[in-house]
Amino acid sequence: MVTSEKKRFVLLVDIETFEQFKKLAEEQNRTAGNLGTTLIKQYVKEHNTDKK
């Protein structure tokens, strides 16, 4: 399903995990939000059970 509408996805993690994740994102010249979006899309694509 492709749409321009987006939904907010809020995650709560401890500060150490967040700081490490933010550092990984910066190493890829990304924001933490952009890296999170990319990883979620990749996970959904790899685990999609809706085989059409």
FENURHU-V452258 format. One record per pair of residues at least 24 apart in sequence whose C-alpha atoms are under 6 Angstrom apart, sorted by the first residue. I is the first residue (numbers start at 0). J is the second residue. If there is no record, write none. Layout:
i/j
I/J
I/J
This chain:
none
